[in-house]
Amino acid sequence: MTRCRLCGSTALESVVDLGATPPCESFLAADQLDLPEPTYPLHLRVCTDCWLAQIPPLITPEETFTQYAYFSSYSTSWVEHARTFVDDAVGRLDLRERESFVVEVASNDGYLLRHVRERGIRCLGIEPSVNVGAAAREAGVPTVTAFLDPDTGAGVRAEHGPADLVVANNVYAHIPDVVGFTRGLRALVADEGWVSIEVQHLLTLIEENQYDTIYHEHFQYYTVASAARALASGGLTLVDVELLPTHGGSIRLWARPAEAAGEPSNRVVEVLDREKAAGLSELSGYTEFSARVATVRRNLLRFLVEAAERGETVVGYGAPGKGNTLLNHCGVRPDLLPYTVDRNPYKHGRFTPGTRIPVLPPERIAEDRPDYVLVLPWNLRAELTEQLSFVHAWGGRLVFPIPELSIVEVKP
């Protein structure tokens, strides 16, 4: 990668180099374990002209998302988050039954639009993954199988009409052609409409050592300042922002077509000031991150090695993409983590990419009664601490690796 994908500048500076890993959702079947496995560099850089943080686009979205292992509906807290968003958006934008039209880009298995449909509001999902899009349609959520670009946006608008609200949650980081994708959003939305985007906040990623959220599916990492520049590239203007706890710290960006936008809210100004105070518009805000990443790695490895030497058992909970970045960067193999479990049956009987750790059903934890459970989706700490409270029965404890290693005794 020699040029910034947003502004075209060659002024790219290293933030952290995580080596080379496989794509984080490329889980292996048993008959693939003796086959070669491709890996790709995972090196985060920042453009010192527009301050967009980014990794090289070494794999294409088509390689990752045509068949996808992630189904949003398996996270109870995420489905509830979507319901709350829909309730709030209906009130905020005065969306009306049978009159309004909502489009979600990267709609996954219909986890969000099902709440829109239940309100009698016309909706449509645009989802590139064939398998999860099929699950959405089976659940009664109309879904088009496609990647969003300007032509797709124009085609959907021509067939279904302009959208009063376009939702793009946890996808704005997943597209290498950020300008083309943004123009696609503009093509979908009505001239007086709204676009709502949720994406992880780079400020929190750096402050909380959340380096495991850097993986090949995420091509860029946004501050509010760089997101506003990206939106402007497609004719959209940022008018409001919300700070969210999801995924360890996210931003919800509210944008409108430039002609209808008006002045940004005070919340936009406040977050921009926070980012500037953290040094994210200069290299000083990025220089210490790599050293703190190395500390997370050493602490996790030290814990796993010492537990093994004491004869204690450690198993994993969850098989998220972020967990595979962490496991590969730390070099964790089945000798230190014999298996992990996941609620998604699609992953059962498969193996984590790179580290080849078996993924089993969640019931295995109660059967084996391990001393520790390493929680890989640490962003769901409250939800999973409650779900895993049963480990208290045999004195088991939970381990969270990020933002720093913590061992938690759960209560019944």
Secondary structure, 3 states (H helix, E strand, C coil): CCCCCCCCCCCEEEEEEEEEECCCCCCECHHHCCCCCCCEEEEEEEECCCCCEECCCCCCHHHHHCCCCCCHHHCHHHHHHHHHHHHHHHHHHCCCCCCCEEEEECCCCCCCHHHHHHCCCEEEEECCCHHHHHHHHHCCCCEECCCCCHHHHHHHHHHHCCEEEEEEECCCCCCCCHHHHHHHHHHHEEEEEEEEEEEEEHHHHHHCCCHHHCCCCCCEEECHHHHHHHHHCCCEEEEEEEEECHHHCEEEEEEEEHHHCCCCCHHHHHHHHHHHHCCCCCHHHCCCHHHHHHHHHHHHHHHHHHHHHCCCCEEEECCCHHHHHHHHHHCCCCCCCCCEECCCHHHCCCECCCCCCEEECCHHHHHHCCCEEEECCHHHHHHHHHHCHHHHHHCCEEEECCCCCEEEECCC
